Amino acid sequence: MNDETHLVSEHLLGPLTVNGFGEKFLFNLSRHNFDKVSAAALFDARFGEALFKENTLNIIIGTDSGLLPHYVQNKSLPKGTRYIFIEPEAVLQALQEYELLDGLSERIVCISLQDWVTAIRNFKMADYLYINAVRSFNAICAQDDFINEYAELSWGIVEILSQLHWENNTAIGQEAFIDRQIKNIADNRLPAKLLQNAFRGKTVVILAGGPSLDDALPWVKQHRQKFVVFSVSRISRQLLGAGIEPDIVFSVDPQDISFDIGKEMFSFGRRTAFVCSYHAASTLVNQWPGLMFYLGQRLPWISELNVVNLGSAGPTVTNTALNTAYDLGFGRVILAGVDLCFTRDGFTHAKGSNEQLAGPKLNLTSLQVETNGGGMAPTGNDYAQAITSLGWQARRLTAAGAEVINGSAGAAKIDGVSYIPLADIQLEETSIDGAAVIAAKLAGPANAGDYLKAVLAELKRAEFQVRAIARLAEQARRINDAMYNASGILENYKDKKQLDRIEKKFKREHRSFARLVKRFGIRRFMQVVKPFNDEDWTAEEARQLGNTYYEAYQEGAAKLQQLIKDAIQRVIARQQEVSAAPDFNVLFEQWRKDKSFGRVRLWRAQHTSVVVSPEVVSVFAEFERNFVEILDQKDTRHFALIKAHSNLALVRQRASLLFKHKKVDELSDLLASLDKHAEQEAAVPYRHLIDGYLAELENKLELALEAYHQIIDGGDILLEEALIRIASIGIESNDVGNVDLALQCLSQLNPVFLPFYAEIQRLQGNVLGAIDTYSAYVHQFPADTLVQMKLASLYVECQVYDGAEIMLDYILQQKPDFEAAIGMKRQLAAMKG
């Protein structure tokens, strides 16, 4: 029985089948997805226009039996766009044998993972990464993953792409940073350089959001007066709950979601200072009520306003905090909650965080790091990058005579960081007042009104420069279009000289701003340097190329002009804020536009003696309500994103992969994470599945069967997985009855299992039942020649020669040269003769 049915326990591709629309596919990759609608209609609904953006490299896991790449090709390939489809090796081999990948454009490749490096080199992935134009998708077969092969492949590609994005964080990636830099110029008044060496030889504790923060907070509170406290903004909620206010809170990310993550920082008192990168989320920067110091440059162009300042560091905010600790002269840095790895049961952050409230992360990758305690713990690519950069920073500090300590055994081991349990760290006997030290560094800061006046003048200078570039680009675009004749031949060389003069102006008179404009038009400029087209340009294409080049300048200038225009209006509003008699209409319009309702608190704090009209008081109250509502909102975009990582549907794939690779410890960790999941009732069948897997790996087959039967008794969730395991155990232990029952149920759930059920029936002597089962399968999958041959053999075995002949004739109608059928027909003729 083992030889006949061992494939029951393997990942089956199923037979080649044809739907009502004439589309061929391997049944078990897609099952009934294409029964009622054509592949094109389903792809349109699932992907829309996402697969058809110009100048994009699309990485797609799975091909839906070749239907998806052909769909992409038939829709016409967008300009400059390429596609890399990745399949498991066995699937790719089957698709090639069935010729389902034939006839594809050279801009579409279908590969297995072993050909990944060659494919991304040939398709110039680095160029696409440069313009942030690499996109990844899962085909429908990979989303469903009926064969339990795609999840592992998809997670592996996500890891690889994440790594590549980190390594290729270049020009276009700076657009969001420049956007925030210009938006924040009105408020980036105090450079962090003012604090340089303010804490020479002192101790600082840097608090981050890792799981070990929970154990560290009581120790921090107990010794709070003996060191300076730095914290990342995302743990403000936990610090407030513990009754701890940091001396400095940090934020660096430009994304708006940073506000959702760190908004509780607005509940700290005025003794807490805010240190942020020049490109931090504007809603944090423009509403902070206390002292704020920026890192980096005020402006993205050469300007006198770009005073010498402290720099930032990445990739995480913790890196920035550690870098600042170095610049502020601390002699000892203690890391707490700086784990850079997850707990084994899937928790990534401390209690009280959105991540912890959302539940354990169920789609952990295979990436692991060594911990201070000598164990191994799962981590992510961003954390792995941070470990490397933190190690470099720690060595820099130690070379300067400082000491860097991590107090958690569960934190990632980092080069240059000593592990000392918090309780064993010897602290200074004297206390330190961080807020007082910071305040002492601010003797006589520049007047806010003077600063705003200087910023306004600089922005208007920039506006003039960018407008000049836009005019020159428009002029050049017209000249370029007109200097070719109807045949596309260059005929007016005077025009060419004019274009040369304009190009010189870009490079000489507007050099700094022309570079900035290019950053905002980078996608267009990348078309000009042709990274996606290896063919020579025709004369007409050369004309279009020139137009594209100047349109790129126009596009970049338009984006930059709008940013500068908005920044000017924001500075004017700030000038009204410091005015003795402000125009409240200007203030209210700007605050609404920026969603910076919290500025009402700043204005009130700075103008306590000013009497305002009842109308203004009413608007103040409205803004105050808006701000409080935003701060109190718990169901944020960030929380929704985090909850997706705790979706129970991820457990089936992850558990199956861990079972496949016999990862007992990781399966136990996954089981432990389910014990802490918010949806305990829904988690029950998944817990039974893992119990069964663990029992099998420990060779406790009775316990495994008991767990799988619990799934069957419980409802519809994970039925197929449980029945497959019951069938597998039955085969292993020669329990024909269990195998028969399991395969009977499986064949009702999924017709792919009908041939295996038929074989079990045959082995038990139920030949007529086996014939009926085979016939039911052949009726559904008339293109599966192998099963048709098995049915013909069974007819011969039962001496039902007419049935065998009919079956063989049908096979030969489809494949006249099929040797196996021809040979059997000869044997059949001999038997009948």
C-alpha positions in Angstrom: 0.0 0.0 0.0 2.9 2.4 0.7 4.1 2.3 -2.9 0.7 2.9 -4.3 -0.5 5.8 -2.2 2.6 7.5 -0.7 1.7 10.6 -2.9 -1.3 11.3 -0.6 1.1 12.9 1.9 2.9 15.0 -0.7 2.0 18.4 -2.2 -0.1 17.5 -5.2 -0.3 19.7 -8.3 -3.3 17.9 -9.6 -4.1 17.1 -13.2 -4.1 19.4 -16.1 -7.6 20.6 -16.6 -9.5 22.9 -18.9 -12.3 25.2 -17.8 -15.3 26.4 -19.8 -13.3 29.2 -21.3 -10.7 26.9 -22.8 -8.0 27.8 -20.3 -5.6 25.1 -19.1 -4.3 24.9 -15.6 -3.1 22.4 -13.0 -6.2 21.8 -10.9 -4.7 21.7 -7.4 -2.9 25.1 -7.9 -6.2 26.9 -8.4 -9.0 24.4 -7.8 -12.3 26.0 -8.6 -11.1 29.6 -8.9 -11.6 29.6 -12.7 -14.8 27.5 -12.9 -17.3 30.4 -13.1 -15.2 33.3 -14.4 -12.4 33.4 -16.9 -8.8 34.0 -15.7 -8.8 37.4 -17.2 -11.9 38.5 -15.4 -10.6 37.2 -12.1 -7.2 38.8 -12.6 -8.9 42.1 -13.5 -10.8 41.9 -10.2 -7.9 40.9 -8.0 -5.1 43.1 -9.4 -6.8 45.9 -11.3 -4.2 48.2 -12.8 -1.5 47.4 -10.2 0.4 45.1 -12.6 0.5 47.6 -15.4 2.4 50.6 -14.1 5.1 51.9 -16.5 8.8 51.6 -15.7 8.2 49.0 -13.0 9.8 45.7 -12.2 7.1 43.3 -10.9 8.1 40.3 -8.8 5.3 37.8 -8.8 5.1 34.6 -6.7 3.3 32.0 -8.8 2.0 32.1 -12.4 -1.5 30.5 -11.9 -0.4 27.7 -14.2 0.9 30.2 -16.7 -2.4 32.1 -17.0 -1.1 35.2 -15.2 1.9 35.9 -17.4 -0.1 35.3 -20.6 -2.8 37.6 -19.2 -0.2 40.3 -18.6 1.2 39.9 -22.1 -2.2 40.0 -23.7 -3.1 43.2 -22.0 0.0 44.8 -23.7 3.1 45.4 -21.7 3.5 48.9 -20.2 6.5 50.9 -21.3 9.7 50.1 -19.4 8.0 47.4 -17.3 9.3 43.8 -16.8 8.0 40.8 -14.9 9.8 38.1 -13.0 7.5 35.2 -12.1 8.8 32.7 -9.5 7.5 29.2 -9.0 8.6 26.3 -6.8 10.9 24.0 -8.8 8.4 21.2 -9.2 5.6 23.5 -10.4 7.9 25.2 -12.9 9.0 21.9 -14.3 5.4 20.7 -14.7 4.4 24.0 -16.4 7.3 23.7 -18.8 6.4 20.0 -19.6 2.8 21.1 -20.4 4.1 24.0 -22.5 2.0 26.5 -20.4 4.8 29.0 -20.4 5.6 29.1 -24.1 5.4 32.2 -26.2 6.1 34.8 -23.6 7.8 38.1 -24.2 11.5 38.6 -23.5 10.3 41.1 -20.8 8.6 38.2 -18.9 10.6 35.4 -17.3 9.3 32.5 -15.2 12.0 31.1 -13.0 12.7 29.0 -9.9 14.5 30.6 -6.9 17.9 29.2 -8.1 17.8 31.5 -11.1 16.9 34.6 -9.1 20.4 36.2 -9.2 20.7 35.9 -13.0 17.1 37.2 -13.6 17.5 40.3 -11.5 20.9 41.1 -13.1 19.5 40.7 -16.6 16.4 42.8 -15.8 18.5 45.5 -14.2 16.8 45.4 -10.8 19.2 48.0 -9.3 17.9 50.6 -11.7 14.3 49.9 -10.7 15.2 50.0 -7.0 16.9 53.3 -7.7 13.5 54.8 -8.6 11.6 52.8 -6.0 9.8 50.9 -8.7 10.1 47.3 -7.6 6.7 45.8 -6.7 5.9 42.3 -5.4 2.7 40.4 -5.7 1.3 36.9 -5.0 -0.5 35.2 -7.8 -3.9 33.8 -6.8 -2.4 30.3 -6.5 0.2 31.7 -4.0 -2.5 33.6 -2.1 -4.5 30.3 -1.6 -1.4 28.1 -1.4 -3.3 24.8 -1.7 0.0 22.9 -2.1 1.8 24.5 0.9 4.8 25.5 -1.2 4.1 29.2 -1.9 4.2 30.6 1.6 7.8 29.7 2.2 8.8 31.0 -1.3 6.8 34.2 -0.7 8.3 34.9 2.7 11.8 34.2 1.3 11.3 36.7 -1.5 9.9 39.3 0.9 13.1 39.0 3.0 15.3 39.3 -0.1 13.5 42.4 -1.4 13.5 44.0 2.0 17.2 43.6 2.1 17.7 45.0 -1.4 15.5 48.0 -0.6 17.7 48.8 2.4 20.8 48.5 0.3 19.5 50.6 -2.5 18.0 53.5 -0.5 19.0 56.2 -2.9 17.7 59.3 -4.7 14.0 58.7 -5.1 13.8 57.4 -1.6 14.7 60.9 -0.4 11.6 62.5 -2.0 9.5 61.9 1.2 12.4 63.2 3.3 12.7 66.4 1.3 9.0 66.9 1.4 9.0 66.8 5.2 12.2 68.9 5.3 10.5 71.7 3.5 7.2 71.3 5.5 9.2 71.4 8.8 11.3 74.5 8.0 9.0 76.8 9.9 9.5 74.8 13.1 13.1 73.4 12.8 14.5 76.4 14.7 16.8 74.9 17.3 19.6 72.7 16.0 20.6 69.8 18.2 24.2 71.1 17.9 23.3 73.4 20.8 23.4 70.3 23.1 26.7 68.9 21.9 28.8 67.6 24.9 26.1 68.8 27.3 26.3 65.5 29.3 30.1 64.8 29.2 30.8 61.6 31.1 27.2 61.1 32.3 25.0 58.0 32.0 22.1 57.7 29.7 19.5 55.0 29.4 18.0 54.6 26.0 14.5 53.0 26.1 13.1 51.3 23.0 10.0 49.2 22.4 11.3 45.6 22.5 9.7 43.0 24.7 12.4 43.4 27.4 11.2 46.9 28.1 8.5 45.4 30.5 11.2 44.1 32.8 13.3 47.3 32.6 10.7 49.9 33.5 10.6 49.2 37.2 14.4 49.4 37.4 14.3 52.7 35.4 11.7 54.2 37.7 13.6 53.1 40.8 16.8 54.8 39.7 15.3 57.6 37.6 17.3 60.5 39.2 20.7 58.8 38.6 20.7 59.0 34.8 19.4 60.8 31.8 16.5 59.0 29.9 16.2 58.9 26.2 13.1 57.2 24.7 11.7 56.5 21.3 8.3 58.1 20.7 6.5 54.8 20.1 6.8 53.7 23.8 5.3 56.9 25.2 2.2 55.1 26.2 4.1 52.5 28.3 6.2 55.2 29.9 3.1 57.2 30.9 1.6 54.0 32.4 4.8 53.4 34.4 4.9 57.0 35.6 8.2 57.8 33.8 8.8 61.0 31.8 12.0 60.9 29.6 14.4 63.8 29.3 14.4 63.5 25.5 12.0 61.7 23.2 13.1 60.8 19.7 11.4 60.4 16.3 12.8 60.2 12.8 10.4 58.6 10.3 8.7 60.9 7.8 5.6 58.7 7.4 2.4 60.1 8.8 1.8 56.8 10.6 4.6 57.9 13.0 2.1 60.2 14.6 -0.3 57.3 15.3 2.6 55.4 16.8 4.0 58.1 19.0 1.1 60.6 19.7 1.1 59.8 23.4 4.3 61.8 23.7 2.1 64.9 23.8 1.0 63.9 27.3 4.6 64.4 28.7 5.3 67.5 30.7 7.3 70.5 29.6 10.5 69.1 31.0 10.7 66.6 28.1 12.5 67.8 25.1 11.9 66.5 21.6 14.9 65.6 19.3 13.9 64.7 15.8 15.4 64.4 12.3 14.8 67.3 10.0 12.4 65.0 8.1 10.3 63.7 11.0 6.5 63.4 10.6 5.2 67.0 10.4 2.2 66.4 12.6 4.6 65.5 15.5 7.0 68.4 14.7 4.4 71.2 14.3 2.4 70.4 17.4 5.1 69.7 20.0 4.5 72.1 22.9 8.0 72.0 24.5 11.6 72.4 23.4 12.4 70.7 20.1 15.8 70.2 18.5 16.3 69.0 14.9 19.0 66.8 13.5 20.6 67.4 10.1 20.0 70.2 7.6 17.2 72.7 7.7 16.9 72.9 3.9 17.7 70.5 1.0 19.6 73.2 -1.0 22.7 75.3 -0.3 21.7 78.0 2.2 23.1 80.0 5.0 20.3 78.7 7.1 22.0 75.3 7.0 24.0 75.8 10.1 26.5 73.2 11.4 24.5 70.6 13.2 24.5 67.1 14.6 23.6 64.3 12.1 21.0 61.5 12.3 21.7 57.8 11.9 19.6 54.8 10.7 17.9 52.6 10.0 16.0 52.8 13.3 15.2 55.6 15.7 17.3 53.7 18.2 20.3 54.2 16.0 19.6 57.9 16.0 19.3 58.0 19.8 22.6 56.2 20.2 24.3 58.5 17.7 22.9 61.5 19.7 24.2 60.0 22.9 27.7 60.0 21.4 27.4 63.6 20.3 26.1 64.7 23.7 29.2 63.2 25.3 27.7 60.5 27.5 30.3 58.2 29.1 28.0 55.3 29.5 25.0 54.2 27.5 22.6 51.6 28.9 20.2 50.0 26.4 16.8 48.8 27.6 14.1 47.4 25.3 16.6 47.5 22.5 16.1 43.9 21.6 16.2 43.9 17.8 14.5 40.5 17.8 11.2 39.0 18.8 10.1 36.7 21.6 9.9 33.0 20.6 6.1 33.1 20.8 5.9 35.9 18.3 5.7 39.2 20.3 7.7 42.0 18.8 7.1 44.8 21.3 6.5 45.5 24.9 3.1 45.3 26.7 0.8 48.1 26.0 2.1 48.7 22.5 -0.1 48.4 19.4 2.0 45.4 18.4 1.4 43.6 21.7 -2.3 44.5 21.8 -2.8 43.2 18.2 -1.5 39.7 19.3 1.5 37.6 18.4 3.1 38.0 14.9 2.2 34.8 13.2 4.2 35.3 9.9 7.7 35.3 11.4 10.4 34.7 8.8 13.3 32.2 9.2 15.8 34.9 10.0 17.3 34.4 13.5 20.0 36.0 15.6 22.0 35.0 18.7 20.8 36.7 21.9 22.9 37.9 24.9 21.7 34.8 26.8 23.2 32.5 24.2 19.9 31.4 22.6 18.5 32.1 19.1 15.5 34.4 18.4 13.6 35.4 15.3 14.1 38.8 13.8 13.4 40.9 10.7 15.5 42.5 8.0 15.2 46.0 9.4 16.3 44.8 12.8 19.2 42.8 11.2 20.4 46.0 9.5 20.0 47.9 12.8 22.2 45.3 14.6 25.0 45.8 12.2 24.8 49.6 12.4 24.4 49.6 16.2 27.5 47.5 16.4 29.4 50.1 14.4 28.1 52.9 16.6 28.9 51.0 19.8 32.5 50.5 18.6 32.7 54.2 17.9 31.6 55.0 21.4 33.9 52.5 23.1 36.8 53.9 21.0 36.0 57.3 22.5 36.2 55.8 26.0 32.5 55.3 26.6 30.8 52.1 27.6 27.7 50.6 25.9 25.6 48.0 27.9 22.5 46.0 27.2 20.7 44.7 30.2 18.5 42.1 28.6 19.5 38.4 28.1 16.8 38.1 25.4 18.2 41.0 23.3 20.2 40.4 20.2 23.9 40.1 20.7 25.6 43.2 19.2 29.3 43.7 18.6 30.7 46.3 20.9 27.8 46.1 23.4 28.4 44.4 26.8 25.7 42.3 28.4 25.2 43.1 32.1 21.9 42.4 33.8 20.3 45.7 34.9 20.4 44.7 38.6 24.2 44.3 38.4 24.9 47.7 36.9 26.6 50.1 39.3 25.1 53.5 39.1 26.3 57.0 40.2 25.3 58.1 43.7 24.6 61.7 42.6 21.4 62.7 40.7 21.2 64.5 37.4 18.6 66.9 36.2 18.5 66.5 32.4 16.0 69.2 31.8 18.1 71.7 33.7 21.2 70.8 31.7 19.3 71.3 28.4 17.8 74.6 29.5 21.2 75.9 30.4 22.4 75.3 26.9 19.8 77.7 25.5 21.0 81.0 26.9 19.8 83.7 24.5 18.5 81.7 21.5 17.6 83.6 18.3 14.3 85.4 18.4 11.5 83.4 16.7 10.3 86.4 14.7 13.8 87.0 13.3 14.1 83.3 12.4 10.8 83.3 10.5 11.8 86.4 8.6 15.0 84.8 7.5 13.2 81.6 6.5 10.6 83.5 4.5 13.3 85.4 2.6 15.1 82.1 1.8 11.9 80.4 0.6 11.1 83.2 -1.7 14.6 83.0 -3.1 14.1 79.3 -3.7 10.7 80.0 -5.3 12.3 82.4 -7.7 15.0 79.9 -8.7 12.5 77.0 -9.2 10.2 79.2 -11.3 13.2 80.2 -13.5 14.0 76.5 -14.0 10.3 75.7 -14.9 10.3 78.5 -17.5 13.6 77.4 -19.0 12.3 73.8 -19.1 9.1 74.9 -20.8 11.1 76.9 -23.3 13.4 74.0 -24.0 10.5 71.7 -24.5 9.1 73.9 -27.2 12.4 74.3 -28.9 13.1 70.6 -28.9 9.7 69.8 -30.4 10.1 72.3 -33.2 13.7 71.6 -34.3 12.9 68.3 -36.0 11.2 68.2 -39.5 8.3 66.0 -40.4 10.6 63.1 -41.0 12.0 63.4 -37.5 15.4 64.7 -38.8 17.2 67.5 -36.9 17.3 70.5 -39.3 17.7 73.6 -37.2 21.1 73.7 -35.5 20.4 77.2 -34.1 17.7 75.6 -31.9 20.3 73.0 -30.8 22.6 75.8 -29.7 19.7 77.4 -27.7 19.2 74.1 -25.9 22.9 74.0 -25.1 22.7 77.4 -23.6 19.7 76.4 -21.5 21.5 73.3 -20.3 24.4 75.5 -19.2 22.0 77.7 -17.2 20.7 74.6 -15.4 24.3 73.6 -14.5 25.7 77.1 -13.6 23.0 79.6 -12.6 20.6 77.1 -11.0 22.9 74.3 -10.2 21.8 73.6 -6.6 18.1 73.9 -7.4 18.3 72.0 -10.7 19.7 69.0 -8.8 16.8 69.2 -6.4 14.3 69.5 -9.2 15.8 66.3 -10.7 15.1 64.4 -7.5 11.4 65.2 -7.8 11.3 64.3 -11.5 13.5 61.3 -11.1 11.1 58.8 -12.7 11.0 60.7 -15.9 14.8 61.3 -15.9 15.3 57.5 -15.5 13.5 57.1 -18.8 16.0 59.4 -20.4 19.0 57.4 -19.4 17.2 54.3 -20.8 17.8 51.7 -18.1 14.8 49.7 -19.4 15.4 49.8 -23.1 18.5 48.4 -24.7 17.5 49.3 -28.2 18.8 52.3 -30.2 16.5 55.3 -30.4 15.0 56.3 -33.8 15.0 59.9 -34.8 11.4 60.3 -33.7 12.2 58.6 -30.4 15.2 61.0 -30.0 12.7 63.9 -30.3 10.4 62.3 -27.7 13.5 61.6 -25.5 14.3 65.3 -25.5 10.7 66.1 -24.7 10.7 63.6 -21.8 13.9 65.2 -20.5 12.5 68.7 -20.3 9.1 67.4 -19.1 11.0 65.8 -16.2 12.3 69.2 -15.3 8.8 70.7 -15.5 7.3 67.9 -13.4 10.0 68.2 -10.7 9.8 71.9 -10.7 6.0 71.9 -10.3 6.2 69.5 -7.3 8.9 71.6 -5.7 7.1 74.9 -6.4 4.0 73.6 -4.6 6.0 72.5 -1.6 7.7 75.9 -1.4 4.5 77.8 -1.9 2.9 75.8 1.0 5.9 76.4 3.2 5.7 80.1 2.6 2.1 80.2 3.6 3.0 78.2 6.7 5.8 80.6 7.7 3.4 83.6 7.2 0.9 81.8 9.6 3.7 81.3 12.1 4.5 85.0 11.9 0.9 85.7 12.7 1.2 83.4 15.7 4.0 85.6 17.2 2.2 88.8 16.3 0.7 91.0 19.0 -2.5 91.3 16.9 -2.8 88.1 14.8 -5.1 87.4 11.9 -6.9 84.4 13.3 -8.4 83.5 9.9 -4.8 82.9 8.6 -4.0 80.8 11.7 -7.1 78.7 11.5 -6.8 78.1 7.8 -3.2 76.9 8.2 -3.9 74.7 11.2 -6.9 73.1 9.5 -4.8 72.5 6.3 -2.0 70.9 8.3 -4.3 69.1 10.7 -2.2 70.7 13.4 -5.1 71.3 15.8 -2.7 71.1 18.8 -1.1 74.4 17.9 -4.1 76.0 19.7 -2.4 74.9 22.9 1.0 76.4 21.8 -0.7 79.7 21.0 -2.5 79.8 24.3 0.6 79.0 26.3 2.5 81.8 24.6 -0.3 84.4 24.9 -1.8 83.9 28.3 -2.8 87.5 28.8 -4.3 88.1 25.3 -8.1 88.6 25.3 -9.8 87.1 22.2 -13.3 87.3 20.9 -16.1 84.8 21.6 -15.9 83.6 18.0 -12.2 82.9 18.3 -12.8 81.1 21.7 -15.4 78.9 19.9 -12.9 77.9 17.2 -10.2 77.3 19.9 -12.6 74.9 21.6 -13.3 73.1 18.3 -9.6 72.7 17.7 -9.0 71.5 21.2 -11.8 68.9 20.8 -10.3 67.7 17.5 -6.9 67.3 19.0 -8.1 65.4 22.0 -10.2 63.1 19.7 -7.1 62.4 17.6 -5.0 61.6 20.7 -7.7 59.4 22.1 -8.3 57.4 18.9 -7.1 53.8 19.4 -8.2 52.1 16.2 -5.5 53.8 14.1 -4.1 52.9 10.7 -1.0 51.6 12.4 -3.1 49.3 14.6 -4.9 47.9 11.5 -1.6 47.2 9.8 -0.2 45.4 12.8 -3.3 43.3 13.3 -2.8 41.8 9.8 0.4 40.1 11.1 -1.7 38.3 13.7 -4.3 36.9 11.3 -5.0 33.2 12.2 -5.0 32.3 8.5 -1.2 32.7 8.6 -1.0 29.8 11.0 -1.9 27.1 8.6 1.0 28.0 6.2 3.5 28.6 8.9 2.6 25.4 10.9 2.8 23.3 7.7 6.2 24.7 6.8 7.6 24.1 10.3 6.2 20.5 10.3 7.6 19.9 6.8 11.1 20.9 8.1 10.6 19.1 11.5 11.1 22.3 13.5 9.8 21.1 16.9 10.9 24.1 18.9 9.4 26.6 16.5 6.1 24.7 16.4 6.0 24.8 20.2 6.6 28.5 20.1 3.8 28.9 17.5 1.5 27.0 19.8 2.5 29.2 22.7 1.7 32.3 20.7 -1.8 30.9 20.0 -2.4 30.7 23.8 -2.0 34.5 23.8 -4.1 35.3 20.7 -7.1 37.6 21.1 -9.4 35.2 19.3 -9.2 32.2 21.5 -12.2 30.4 20.2 -11.2 30.8 16.5 -7.7 29.6 17.4 -8.9 26.2 18.7 -8.6 24.2 15.4 -5.2 25.7 14.7 -4.0 24.6 18.2 -5.3 21.1 17.4 -3.4 21.1 14.1 -0.1 22.0 15.8 -0.7 19.5 18.6 -1.1 16.9 15.9 2.0 17.9 14.1 4.1 17.9 17.3 2.7 14.5 18.3 3.7 13.1 14.9 7.2 14.5 15.1 7.5 12.8 18.5 6.1 9.6 17.0 3.0 9.7 19.3 0.6 8.7 16.5 -2.4 8.0 18.7 -2.2 11.5 20.2 -1.8 12.9 16.7 -4.9 11.2 15.5 -6.8 12.4 18.5 -5.8 16.0 17.7 -6.8 15.7 14.1 -10.2 14.1 14.9 -10.8 17.1 17.2 -10.5 19.3 14.1 -13.0 17.1 12.2 -15.4 17.2 15.1 -15.1 21.0 15.4 -16.3 22.2 12.0 -15.0 23.2 8.6 -11.7 24.8 9.4 -8.6 22.9 8.5 -10.5 19.7 7.5 -8.4 18.9 4.5 -5.1 19.3 6.5 -6.4 17.0 9.2 -7.7 14.4 6.8 -4.4 14.3 4.9 -2.5 13.7 8.1 -5.0 10.9 9.1 -4.5 9.3 5.7 -0.8 9.6 6.0 -0.7 8.0 9.5 -3.0 5.3 8.3 -0.7 4.5 5.4 2.3 4.5 7.7 0.7 2.0 10.1 -1.2 0.0 7.4 -4.6 1.0 8.9 -6.6 0.5 5.7 -9.9 1.4 7.4 -8.7 4.8 8.5 -7.1 5.5 5.1 -10.3 4.5 3.3 -12.4 6.8 5.4 -10.0 9.7 5.3 -9.6 9.5 1.5 -13.3 9.2 1.0 -13.9 12.4 2.9 -10.9 14.1 1.1 -12.2 13.1 -2.3 -15.5 14.8 -1.4 -13.7 18.0 -0.4 -11.2 18.0 -3.3 -11.6 15.8 -6.4 -7.8 15.6 -6.7 -8.0 12.8 -4.1 -10.4 10.7 -6.1 -7.7 8.6 -7.8 -6.1 7.8 -4.4 -9.4 6.8 -3.0 -10.0 4.6 -6.0 -6.6 2.9 -5.3 -7.6 2.2 -1.7 -10.9 0.7 -2.9 -9.0 -1.4 -5.4 -6.6 -2.6 -2.7 -9.5 -3.6 -0.5 -11.1 -5.6 -3.3 -13.8 -3.1 -4.1 -13.0 -3.1 -7.8 -16.4 -1.8 -9.0 -16.3 1.0 -6.4 -12.8 1.9 -7.7 -14.1 1.9 -11.3 -16.9 4.3 -10.3 -14.5 6.6 -8.4 -12.0 6.7 -11.3 -14.9 7.4 -13.7 -16.1 10.3 -11.6 -12.6 11.8 -11.7 -12.2 11.3 -15.4 -15.5 13.0 -16.0 -14.2 16.1 -14.2 -10.7 16.0 -15.6 -11.0 14.5 -19.2 -7.4 15.6 -20.0 -5.7 13.5 -17.3 -4.3 10.6 -19.5 -2.5 8.9 -16.6 -5.6 8.3 -14.6 -7.5 7.3 -17.8 -4.8 4.6 -18.3 -5.2 3.4 -14.7 -9.0 3.1 -15.3 -8.4 1.2 -18.5 -6.0 -1.2 -16.6 -8.7 -1.7 -14.0 -11.2 -2.6 -16.7 -8.7 -5.2 -18.1 -8.1 -6.5 -14.6 -11.9 -7.0 -14.2 -12.1 -8.5 -17.7 -14.5 -5.7 -18.7 -12.7 -5.5 -22.1 -15.3 -3.3 -23.8 -14.9 -0.6 -21.1 -11.1 -0.8 -21.5 -11.4 -0.5 -25.2 -13.7 2.5 -25.0 -11.2 4.2 -22.6 -8.2 3.5 -24.8 -10.0 4.7 -27.9 -10.8 8.0 -26.1 -7.1 8.4 -25.0 -5.9 7.8 -28.6 -8.3 10.3 -30.0 -6.7 12.9 -27.8 -3.1 11.6 -28.3 -2.8 9.3 -31.3 0.9 8.6 -30.7 0.6 7.7 -27.0 2.7 4.6 -26.8 1.3 3.3 -23.5 -2.2 3.3 -24.9 -1.2 1.7 -28.2 0.7 -1.0 -26.3 -2.3 -1.8 -24.0 -4.6 -1.9 -27.0 -2.4 -4.5 -28.6 -2.5 -6.6 -25.4 -6.2 -6.1 -25.2 -6.7 -7.4 -28.8 -4.5 -10.5 -27.9 -6.6 -11.2 -24.9 -9.9 -10.9 -26.8 -8.5 -13.0 -29.7 
